[in-house]
Amino acid sequence: MALAKALEDLIRLFERFPGIGEKSARRMVLFLLQQPKSFSESLAECIAKCNSLLHPCSRCGNITDEDPCSICCDPFRDKSTICIVESVEDLITIEQAGIYNGLYFVLGSLYSPLDDEEIVPQVLERLVKRVSEEEVKEVILAFSPKVEGELTMNLISKIMEPLPVTVSRLSYGLPVGGSVSFADRTTLHAALEARTYIKRGEGRQ
Amino acid sequence: MALAKALEDLIRLFERFPGIGEKSARRMVLFLLQQPKSFSESLAECIAKCNSLLHPCSRCGNITDEDPCSICCDPFRDKSTICIVESVEDLITIEQAGIYNGLYFVLGSLYSPLDDEEIVPQVLERLVKRVSEEEVKEVILAFSPKVEGELTMNLISKIMEPLPVTVSRLSYGLPVGGSVSFADRTTLHAALEARTYIKRGEGRQ
């Protein structure tokens, strides 16, 4: 059966979103068609508004409608710490966890030589400039634990070498609430390597 | 952290789609912002086009840009069979499986007295009119196997009582490719009740 062309076109567009397969796209479009017209009008309007109002923050790369963004401007934030993340999505995730009070820097991508993906040189220049000119004491690398994350950590560490800052990364280990029996081999290995000592025997060094 | 308002608004709109939680909505919106402007422009345009061009087929309720829809107009379709479905989504699923060559009728909802959901009386009138006026021989009820589906089947069967048509429903049983050990109790019971005889013993009736 050939779907109506307009329907098919809209399904194809929704399918391009991450995590949306054909079935979900179809369901979303059919839902859209069943809503009152006002819903799709505000959707279209809101998309246009986002496009015209939002842009990356010139200092950290966060998505914002002002420049610098509200995080960079916040006087209560610890300006001596910068957390480097891959994407704005990761920034929002950390931010919404409410566990961090420093500033951020969004790389935009990870270094992945196999996929021919490089981090845009200007972004790295901006990072170096910011770390050397501002009163930064520590740079925290918060990349997802995978090959590209490790490669990017190496790259950033090398770049930070000549600068007088501490560089750290998020710890790897068992996810809290997870179970040992469901952990994969690599996570178990990381958790063992980075084990925390509870008591040290003194007689048997 | 307060997200930019336009961003927050768009995330809230995406969250209203079925199956889209906060994380998915956020990811979709951030994806949208990273695409070239042409993507969001065609998205907004396509939504508007769907709204103005598409409407339910006056005969079967399928979503279409012509009237009657391409299924109702198809001369190669078996006009003596009507498959009654809950939603356009179900219609498309059956249609894309390529297993059925008759016509359809979309109810729009199931009968669910506990949720105060009734099937629109005009829809039922249209159904009766269609079955009595056209050369329909069989009506196949293809509702999801749940309480509302059963209630709707009873309702439609009663309505079809005075009309000279066969009424059938999809069979219940083990999903093909599934396993007995993963089947729930109700499915197993249905599969046992509707078992297919492979050989009948004749001596021991």
Interface residues (C-beta under 8 A of the other chain):
Chain A: M1 A2 L3 A4 K5 A6 L7 D9 L10 L13 R16 F17 P18 G19 I20 S24 R26 R27 M28 V29 L30 F31 L32 L33 K37 F39 S40 S42 L43 A44 C46 I47 A48 K49 C50 N51 L53 L54 I63 T64 D65 E66 S70 I71 S87 V88 E89 I92 E95 Q96
Chain B: M1 A2 L3 A4 K5 A6 L7 D9 L10 L13 R16 F17 P18 G19 I20 S24 R26 R27 M28 V29 L30 F31 L32 L33 K37 F39 S40 S42 L43 A44 C46 I47 A48 K49 C50 N51 L53 L54 I63 T64 D65 E66 C69 S70 I71 S87 V88 E89 I92 E95 Q96
